[in-house]
Amino acid sequence: MMPVALALAFMVLPAPVFPASADSEQAQVGAPVEVDLDLARRIAGSVFGLDISGVEQDSSAFRFSVSGFSDSRRCPLSGLRNLSCESFEWIPSRITIYRKARQAPVSGHLARNLVVMVDMESDSVGFAIGTLHGVLVTPSGGLSAGRPCAFGWYLSRSGYSIGMSVRDVSGDGAADVVYSYGQVLPRGVSIAVRDVWSFPAMAATKFISSGEKLSGVIGSTFEGVPIHLSSDDRTELGRFVFLSGDSGRTAVPGSVPAGILAIERLVLTPPVPVWEFQVIGDTGGGWLDFLAIQGSIRDDEGPVAEPGLLDRMDPESAEMLSGDRCTMSDLPTDLSVQIRRALLDAEDTCRVASAGVPASPVAASAAAMLIRGFALAWKGWPLLAASFFEAASVELLASGRALPAVAASWFAALGTVSAVEALCGEDAAGSCEAGGIDPLHGLYLDSVARVAAGAMDGLRGVVDRMVEGLRKLPE
């Protein structure tokens, strides 16, 4: 009766409240705009110089067939601001222009730019560079001759837009574009990424950058923090949180943009989940690690002490070494009370996650993990919480408690679904499902669901055969 009692106890507990969006602490800038067919044709023809031969449309996008360029250009980048083809030749076969766009002050705090997601595919180039996609930003006055658009673009073997939002991440008074895209890497690895683009004075620059490093048709590596990565034996989920849109400082015209960002990651790989928590910031001198820690739940001795950033910079100062990995490295003295509170809360989150968990008995260990998971969920960190819930599931399953293990994994699924919804939320282009992004992949709950689905299919087959046999009986 013990497994059933534990399962019922877990089920009646209130489900942890996860934030609905990874960027819920920072409101979007500007207003949503619906791209119509006429504007989509003008973007494809006037901006990218494409000769359109056909169009298909649905509720999410316009998809144009392309027969080449309508002028002498050699690639779609010709004529865009600060871009040129030079020796690069790339002829699109199809272009997708998404309906959901946003009008916002991207090139300056008084501008009225239009931000549109664009995907292109080519059948005439090598497979490793078969797609070109990104975010297009029009001049403040709209599309007009002599005023080129800016384009934050990517070239990859298989890339597509997932969604975008517009927020003042850098704190310079102008809005930034948070752009999410998906890729399929070699060996069947599905990956989703989130970058931040800034367009000061219509100059496209990456504020936060990740991406694929090509090494041939069948080889590549990913550099950065994936929002989602799925392969046969590994699942990774990541989440960005902008702790402060203004970095705690008043935006001054001409000042250096600054930002503070927290990253949580969940890695589902046998035997137990691994979590990571990082706080980085750029307060005018480039991006630095203020806090970086990782660990697995089943660590009976607790995390190994490591020196902080300041200690590593000064190896002669042995007396400065600290065993507390959750203490922030040296920070600027002029940060506001708002950002100081956010950083102190991040330190507290780090301590909650890194504290040791009792090794036995199993019920006590699992209960401690569940309590830790609920605490992290209520603090607003769904992936850190999911790592503890899933670890409790692993612990319970290893001791033969299958039903409580399913319940604990269900709590983990709430966190992973929340993180994916943040990626594929209301601003999404609708490509998450098409890109194979599954928020349950790698969880014990996922394996149970697959077994249950297989059993239902088998039962349905038996019933169908019985019905067919009855139909053949003589009246």
Salt bridges, closest charged atoms under 4 A:
ASP23 OD2 - ARG167 NE 3.49
ASP23 OD2 - ARG194 NH1 3.43
GLU34 OE2 - ARG99 NH1 3.80
ASP58 OD2 - ARG63 NH1 2.76
ASP71 OD1 - ARG73 NE 3.10
GLU89 OE2 - ARG74 NH2 2.74
GLU121 OE1 - ARG94 NH2 3.18
ASP123 OD1 - ARG94 NH2 2.90
ASP195 OD2 - LYS206 NZ 3.58
GLU212 OE2 - ARG157 NE 3.03
GLU236 OE2 - ARG234 NE 2.72
GLU236 OE1 - ARG265 NH2 2.06
GLU264 OE2 - ARG239 NH1 2.73
GLU276 OE1 - ARG265 NH1 2.90
ASP300 OD1 - ARG298 NH2 2.84
ASP324 OD2 - ARG351 NH2 2.45
ASP334 OD1 - ARG249 NH2 3.04
ASP345 OD1 - LYS379 NZ 3.01
GLU347 OE1 - ARG351 NH1 3.49
ASP348 OD2 - LYS379 NZ 2.90
GLU395 OE2 - ARG298 NH1 3.25
ASP446 OD2 - ARG450 NE 3.13
ASP457 OD1 - ARG460 NH1 2.78
GLU468 OE1 - ARG471 NH1 3.92
